[in-house]
Amino acid sequence: MKQDQNIKPPNGLVNVSRQVRDTQLDHTSDLEQDLVIDEQAIAFVYNGISHAVMMATPCDLKDFALGFSLSENIIDQKSDLLDLEITHTAHGIELNITISSRKFIQLKEKRRTLAGNSGCGLCGIESLQQIDKNRTPLNACQTLASEVIEAALTQFKTQQVLNLQAGGVHAAAFCDLGTGDIRIIREDVGRHNALDKLIGAINNHKLKNSNGFILVSSRASYEMVDKTIAANINHLVTISAPTSKAIAVAKQNRLNLISFARAGRYVIYA
């Protein structure tokens, strides 16, 4: 999308210069401004110790900090996150997160175990063992009504503000279980980041997870299924395809997984 260089772009987008080359007309446009999605390195630092660095869109960072901490089992509940300080550096953004002593001790023990098995050969075995997180299976529930899914899909694209302006952006929305109305939506260059932001937003806005379902613009990968289960939400609807691991984990944990969601048609996998 063309952008006036004198207008500050919305949070999550940046201005860049571009030229358009039309090979059929053998013509190159003058330099013009364009909006693209912002992507930066976001470091998660817990009680002074660096834990992970994600490439993400630097908006809704309070939601991101909480959602990532919850979905990665670093904390169990919002009250375990005691403080958050956001620091902008020359290399990216640091999320300096203070968590409860009890959860920090558990995090250090997990890191110590991984570090102790980081030699060649052993690190691969340990990493594979870490994949199955032994989530508590969800309570059984009825599947979503077709009209509810259709209502959510109708609203979904128009509420993706960043994607409408720049493209290349994933979205995750929390939709009302009875009507399909979108209660809250988050966007990011990464699909799992968008979902983490949404999980954080659900908790920060004190929405009841049993009253809604998640709709995402991406495929249903293992991590998307796992994060939905971690959020204790019974339904995940995706625009694109599922993976075999995602289907297996969804069935194991009683997650209602619906993919290839379109107006008038969708596929139930679990």
Contacts in CASP RR format, 6 or more apart in sequence:
PFRMAT RR
TARGET T0000
AUTHOR 0000-0000-0000
METHOD contacts of the structure
MODEL  1
MKQDQNIKPPNGLVNVSRQVRDTQLDHTSDLEQDLVIDEQAIAFVYNGIS
HAVMMATPCDLKDFALGFSLSENIIDQKSDLLDLEITHTAHGIELNITIS
SRKFIQLKEKRRTLAGNSGCGLCGIESLQQIDKNRTPLNACQTLASEVIE
AALTQFKTQQVLNLQAGGVHAAAFCDLGTGDIRIIREDVGRHNALDKLIG
AINNHKLKNSNGFILVSSRASYEMVDKTIAANINHLVTISAPTSKAIAVA
KQNRLNLISFARAGRYVIYA
1 34 0 8 1.000
1 35 0 8 1.000
1 165 0 8 1.000
1 166 0 8 1.000
2 32 0 8 1.000
2 33 0 8 1.000
2 34 0 8 1.000
3 9 0 8 1.000
3 15 0 8 1.000
3 33 0 8 1.000
3 34 0 8 1.000
3 35 0 8 1.000
4 33 0 8 1.000
5 15 0 8 1.000
5 33 0 8 1.000
9 15 0 8 1.000
9 35 0 8 1.000
10 161 0 8 1.000
10 162 0 8 1.000
10 165 0 8 1.000
11 58 0 8 1.000
11 59 0 8 1.000
12 37 0 8 1.000
12 38 0 8 1.000
12 57 0 8 1.000
12 58 0 8 1.000
12 59 0 8 1.000
12 162 0 8 1.000
13 35 0 8 1.000
13 36 0 8 1.000
13 37 0 8 1.000
13 38 0 8 1.000
13 162 0 8 1.000
13 165 0 8 1.000
13 166 0 8 1.000
14 35 0 8 1.000
14 36 0 8 1.000
14 37 0 8 1.000
14 38 0 8 1.000
15 33 0 8 1.000
15 34 0 8 1.000
15 35 0 8 1.000
16 33 0 8 1.000
16 34 0 8 1.000
16 35 0 8 1.000
16 36 0 8 1.000
17 31 0 8 1.000
17 32 0 8 1.000
17 33 0 8 1.000
17 34 0 8 1.000
18 31 0 8 1.000
18 32 0 8 1.000
18 33 0 8 1.000
18 34 0 8 1.000
19 28 0 8 1.000
19 29 0 8 1.000
19 30 0 8 1.000
19 31 0 8 1.000
19 32 0 8 1.000
20 28 0 8 1.000
20 29 0 8 1.000
20 32 0 8 1.000
21 27 0 8 1.000
21 28 0 8 1.000
21 29 0 8 1.000
22 28 0 8 1.000
22 29 0 8 1.000
35 165 0 8 1.000
35 166 0 8 1.000
36 166 0 8 1.000
37 57 0 8 1.000
37 162 0 8 1.000
37 166 0 8 1.000
37 167 0 8 1.000
37 168 0 8 1.000
37 169 0 8 1.000
37 189 0 8 1.000
38 57 0 8 1.000
38 58 0 8 1.000
38 59 0 8 1.000
38 189 0 8 1.000
39 55 0 8 1.000
39 56 0 8 1.000
39 57 0 8 1.000
39 189 0 8 1.000
40 55 0 8 1.000
40 56 0 8 1.000
40 57 0 8 1.000
40 58 0 8 1.000
40 92 0 8 1.000
40 93 0 8 1.000
41 53 0 8 1.000
41 54 0 8 1.000
41 55 0 8 1.000
41 91 0 8 1.000
41 92 0 8 1.000
41 93 0 8 1.000
42 53 0 8 1.000
42 54 0 8 1.000
42 55 0 8 1.000
42 56 0 8 1.000
42 58 0 8 1.000
42 61 0 8 1.000
42 64 0 8 1.000
42 92 0 8 1.000
42 93 0 8 1.000
42 95 0 8 1.000
43 50 0 8 1.000
43 52 0 8 1.000
43 53 0 8 1.000
43 92 0 8 1.000
43 93 0 8 1.000
43 94 0 8 1.000
43 95 0 8 1.000
44 50 0 8 1.000
44 51 0 8 1.000
44 52 0 8 1.000
44 53 0 8 1.000
44 54 0 8 1.000
44 65 0 8 1.000
44 68 0 8 1.000
44 69 0 8 1.000
44 95 0 8 1.000
44 97 0 8 1.000
45 51 0 8 1.000
45 94 0 8 1.000
45 95 0 8 1.000
45 96 0 8 1.000
45 97 0 8 1.000
46 74 0 8 1.000
46 97 0 8 1.000
46 98 0 8 1.000
46 99 0 8 1.000
46 104 0 8 1.000
46 107 0 8 1.000
47 97 0 8 1.000
47 98 0 8 1.000
47 99 0 8 1.000
47 104 0 8 1.000
48 96 0 8 1.000
49 108 0 8 1.000
49 111 0 8 1.000
51 74 0 8 1.000
51 107 0 8 1.000
51 111 0 8 1.000
52 68 0 8 1.000
54 68 0 8 1.000
54 193 0 8 1.000
55 189 0 8 1.000
55 190 0 8 1.000
56 64 0 8 1.000
56 188 0 8 1.000
56 189 0 8 1.000
56 190 0 8 1.000
56 193 0 8 1.000
57 162 0 8 1.000
57 169 0 8 1.000
57 187 0 8 1.000
57 188 0 8 1.000
57 189 0 8 1.000
57 190 0 8 1.000
57 193 0 8 1.000
58 93 0 8 1.000
59 162 0 8 1.000
59 187 0 8 1.000
60 186 0 8 1.000
60 197 0 8 1.000
60 201 0 8 1.000
61 86 0 8 1.000
61 93 0 8 1.000
61 95 0 8 1.000
62 84 0 8 1.000
62 86 0 8 1.000
62 204 0 8 1.000
63 186 0 8 1.000
63 196 0 8 1.000
63 197 0 8 1.000
63 198 0 8 1.000
63 199 0 8 1.000
63 200 0 8 1.000
63 201 0 8 1.000
63 204 0 8 1.000
64 95 0 8 1.000
64 188 0 8 1.000
64 193 0 8 1.000
64 196 0 8 1.000
64 197 0 8 1.000
64 200 0 8 1.000
65 81 0 8 1.000
65 84 0 8 1.000
65 95 0 8 1.000
65 97 0 8 1.000
66 78 0 8 1.000
66 81 0 8 1.000
66 199 0 8 1.000
66 200 0 8 1.000
66 203 0 8 1.000
66 204 0 8 1.000
67 196 0 8 1.000
67 197 0 8 1.000
67 199 0 8 1.000
67 200 0 8 1.000
67 203 0 8 1.000
68 74 0 8 1.000
68 196 0 8 1.000
69 75 0 8 1.000
69 80 0 8 1.000
69 81 0 8 1.000
69 97 0 8 1.000
69 99 0 8 1.000
70 76 0 8 1.000
70 77 0 8 1.000
70 78 0 8 1.000
70 199 0 8 1.000
70 200 0 8 1.000
70 203 0 8 1.000
70 230 0 8 1.000
70 231 0 8 1.000
71 195 0 8 1.000
71 196 0 8 1.000
71 199 0 8 1.000
71 226 0 8 1.000
71 227 0 8 1.000
71 230 0 8 1.000
71 231 0 8 1.000
73 133 0 8 1.000
73 230 0 8 1.000
74 99 0 8 1.000
74 103 0 8 1.000
74 107 0 8 1.000
75 81 0 8 1.000
75 99 0 8 1.000
75 100 0 8 1.000
75 103 0 8 1.000
76 103 0 8 1.000
78 203 0 8 1.000
78 204 0 8 1.000
79 100 0 8 1.000
80 99 0 8 1.000
80 100 0 8 1.000
80 102 0 8 1.000
80 103 0 8 1.000
81 97 0 8 1.000
81 98 0 8 1.000
81 99 0 8 1.000
82 98 0 8 1.000
82 99 0 8 1.000
82 100 0 8 1.000
83 97 0 8 1.000
83 98 0 8 1.000
84 95 0 8 1.000
84 96 0 8 1.000
84 97 0 8 1.000
84 98 0 8 1.000
85 95 0 8 1.000
85 96 0 8 1.000
86 93 0 8 1.000
86 94 0 8 1.000
86 95 0 8 1.000
86 96 0 8 1.000
87 93 0 8 1.000
87 94 0 8 1.000
87 96 0 8 1.000
99 107 0 8 1.000
113 126 0 8 1.000
114 123 0 8 1.000
114 126 0 8 1.000
114 130 0 8 1.000
117 123 0 8 1.000
117 125 0 8 1.000
117 126 0 8 1.000
118 126 0 8 1.000
131 222 0 8 1.000
133 226 0 8 1.000
133 230 0 8 1.000
135 226 0 8 1.000
135 229 0 8 1.000
135 230 0 8 1.000
135 253 0 8 1.000
136 253 0 8 1.000
137 252 0 8 1.000
137 253 0 8 1.000
137 254 0 8 1.000
138 229 0 8 1.000
138 232 0 8 1.000
138 233 0 8 1.000
138 234 0 8 1.000
138 253 0 8 1.000
138 254 0 8 1.000
138 255 0 8 1.000
139 234 0 8 1.000
139 254 0 8 1.000
140 254 0 8 1.000
141 234 0 8 1.000
141 235 0 8 1.000
141 254 0 8 1.000
141 256 0 8 1.000
143 235 0 8 1.000
143 256 0 8 1.000
143 258 0 8 1.000
143 268 0 8 1.000
144 177 0 8 1.000
144 213 0 8 1.000
144 235 0 8 1.000
144 237 0 8 1.000
144 256 0 8 1.000
144 258 0 8 1.000
145 178 0 8 1.000
146 264 0 8 1.000
146 266 0 8 1.000
148 175 0 8 1.000
148 176 0 8 1.000
148 177 0 8 1.000
148 178 0 8 1.000
148 179 0 8 1.000
148 180 0 8 1.000
149 180 0 8 1.000
149 237 0 8 1.000
149 258 0 8 1.000
149 261 0 8 1.000
149 266 0 8 1.000
150 263 0 8 1.000
150 264 0 8 1.000
151 175 0 8 1.000
151 179 0 8 1.000
151 180 0 8 1.000
151 181 0 8 1.000
152 173 0 8 1.000
152 175 0 8 1.000
152 180 0 8 1.000
152 181 0 8 1.000
152 182 0 8 1.000
152 213 0 8 1.000
152 215 0 8 1.000
152 237 0 8 1.000
153 215 0 8 1.000
153 261 0 8 1.000
153 262 0 8 1.000
153 263 0 8 1.000
154 263 0 8 1.000
155 180 0 8 1.000
155 181 0 8 1.000
155 182 0 8 1.000
156 171 0 8 1.000
156 173 0 8 1.000
156 182 0 8 1.000
156 185 0 8 1.000
156 215 0 8 1.000
156 217 0 8 1.000
157 163 0 8 1.000
157 164 0 8 1.000
158 164 0 8 1.000
159 171 0 8 1.000
159 173 0 8 1.000
159 182 0 8 1.000
159 185 0 8 1.000
160 169 0 8 1.000
160 171 0 8 1.000
160 185 0 8 1.000
160 187 0 8 1.000
160 217 0 8 1.000
161 187 0 8 1.000
162 169 0 8 1.000
162 187 0 8 1.000
163 169 0 8 1.000
163 170 0 8 1.000
163 171 0 8 1.000
163 187 0 8 1.000
163 217 0 8 1.000
168 189 0 8 1.000
169 187 0 8 1.000
169 188 0 8 1.000
169 189 0 8 1.000
170 187 0 8 1.000
170 188 0 8 1.000
170 189 0 8 1.000
170 190 0 8 1.000
170 191 0 8 1.000
170 193 0 8 1.000
170 194 0 8 1.000
170 216 0 8 1.000
170 217 0 8 1.000
170 218 0 8 1.000
171 185 0 8 1.000
171 186 0 8 1.000
171 187 0 8 1.000
171 194 0 8 1.000
171 216 0 8 1.000
171 217 0 8 1.000
172 185 0 8 1.000
172 186 0 8 1.000
172 187 0 8 1.000
172 191 0 8 1.000
172 194 0 8 1.000
172 195 0 8 1.000
172 197 0 8 1.000
172 198 0 8 1.000
172 214 0 8 1.000
172 215 0 8 1.000
172 216 0 8 1.000
172 217 0 8 1.000
173 182 0 8 1.000
173 183 0 8 1.000
173 184 0 8 1.000
173 185 0 8 1.000
173 186 0 8 1.000
173 198 0 8 1.000
173 214 0 8 1.000
173 215 0 8 1.000
173 216 0 8 1.000
174 182 0 8 1.000
174 183 0 8 1.000
174 184 0 8 1.000
174 185 0 8 1.000
174 198 0 8 1.000
174 201 0 8 1.000
174 202 0 8 1.000
174 207 0 8 1.000
174 212 0 8 1.000
174 213 0 8 1.000
174 214 0 8 1.000
175 181 0 8 1.000
175 182 0 8 1.000
175 183 0 8 1.000
175 212 0 8 1.000
175 213 0 8 1.000
175 214 0 8 1.000
175 215 0 8 1.000
176 182 0 8 1.000
176 183 0 8 1.000
176 211 0 8 1.000
176 212 0 8 1.000
177 210 0 8 1.000
177 211 0 8 1.000
177 212 0 8 1.000
177 213 0 8 1.000
177 235 0 8 1.000
178 212 0 8 1.000
182 215 0 8 1.000
183 207 0 8 1.000
183 212 0 8 1.000
184 198 0 8 1.000
184 201 0 8 1.000
184 202 0 8 1.000
184 205 0 8 1.000
184 207 0 8 1.000
185 198 0 8 1.000
186 194 0 8 1.000
186 195 0 8 1.000
186 197 0 8 1.000
186 198 0 8 1.000
186 201 0 8 1.000
187 194 0 8 1.000
187 197 0 8 1.000
188 194 0 8 1.000
188 197 0 8 1.000
191 216 0 8 1.000
191 217 0 8 1.000
191 218 0 8 1.000
191 219 0 8 1.000
191 221 0 8 1.000
191 224 0 8 1.000
192 221 0 8 1.000
192 223 0 8 1.000
192 224 0 8 1.000
192 227 0 8 1.000
194 216 0 8 1.000
194 217 0 8 1.000
195 214 0 8 1.000
195 216 0 8 1.000
195 224 0 8 1.000
195 227 0 8 1.000
195 228 0 8 1.000
196 227 0 8 1.000
198 214 0 8 1.000
199 227 0 8 1.000
199 230 0 8 1.000
199 231 0 8 1.000
202 209 0 8 1.000
202 231 0 8 1.000
209 231 0 8 1.000
209 232 0 8 1.000
209 233 0 8 1.000
210 232 0 8 1.000
210 233 0 8 1.000
210 234 0 8 1.000
212 233 0 8 1.000
212 235 0 8 1.000
213 233 0 8 1.000
213 234 0 8 1.000
213 235 0 8 1.000
213 236 0 8 1.000
213 237 0 8 1.000
213 256 0 8 1.000
214 228 0 8 1.000
214 231 0 8 1.000
214 233 0 8 1.000
214 235 0 8 1.000
214 236 0 8 1.000
214 237 0 8 1.000
215 237 0 8 1.000
215 238 0 8 1.000
215 261 0 8 1.000
216 224 0 8 1.000
216 236 0 8 1.000
216 237 0 8 1.000
216 238 0 8 1.000
216 239 0 8 1.000
217 239 0 8 1.000
217 240 0 8 1.000
218 224 0 8 1.000
218 238 0 8 1.000
218 239 0 8 1.000
218 240 0 8 1.000
219 238 0 8 1.000
219 240 0 8 1.000
219 241 0 8 1.000
219 242 0 8 1.000
219 243 0 8 1.000
219 259 0 8 1.000
220 236 0 8 1.000
220 238 0 8 1.000
220 240 0 8 1.000
220 241 0 8 1.000
220 242 0 8 1.000
220 243 0 8 1.000
220 246 0 8 1.000
220 247 0 8 1.000
220 250 0 8 1.000
220 257 0 8 1.000
220 259 0 8 1.000
220 269 0 8 1.000
221 242 0 8 1.000
221 243 0 8 1.000
221 245 0 8 1.000
221 246 0 8 1.000
222 243 0 8 1.000
222 245 0 8 1.000
222 246 0 8 1.000
222 249 0 8 1.000
224 236 0 8 1.000
224 238 0 8 1.000
224 246 0 8 1.000
225 236 0 8 1.000
225 246 0 8 1.000
225 249 0 8 1.000
225 250 0 8 1.000
225 255 0 8 1.000
225 257 0 8 1.000
226 249 0 8 1.000
228 236 0 8 1.000
228 255 0 8 1.000
229 249 0 8 1.000
229 250 0 8 1.000
229 253 0 8 1.000
229 255 0 8 1.000
234 254 0 8 1.000
234 255 0 8 1.000
234 256 0 8 1.000
235 255 0 8 1.000
235 256 0 8 1.000
235 258 0 8 1.000
236 250 0 8 1.000
236 255 0 8 1.000
236 256 0 8 1.000
236 257 0 8 1.000
236 258 0 8 1.000
237 258 0 8 1.000
237 259 0 8 1.000
237 261 0 8 1.000
237 266 0 8 1.000
238 257 0 8 1.000
238 258 0 8 1.000
238 259 0 8 1.000
238 260 0 8 1.000
238 261 0 8 1.000
239 259 0 8 1.000
239 260 0 8 1.000
239 261 0 8 1.000
240 259 0 8 1.000
240 260 0 8 1.000
241 259 0 8 1.000
241 260 0 8 1.000
242 250 0 8 1.000
242 257 0 8 1.000
242 259 0 8 1.000
242 269 0 8 1.000
246 257 0 8 1.000
247 257 0 8 1.000
247 269 0 8 1.000
247 270 0 8 1.000
249 255 0 8 1.000
250 256 0 8 1.000
250 257 0 8 1.000
250 269 0 8 1.000
250 270 0 8 1.000
251 270 0 8 1.000
255 270 0 8 1.000
256 268 0 8 1.000
256 270 0 8 1.000
257 268 0 8 1.000
257 269 0 8 1.000
257 270 0 8 1.000
258 266 0 8 1.000
258 267 0 8 1.000
258 268 0 8 1.000
258 269 0 8 1.000
259 266 0 8 1.000
259 267 0 8 1.000
259 269 0 8 1.000
260 266 0 8 1.000
260 267 0 8 1.000
END
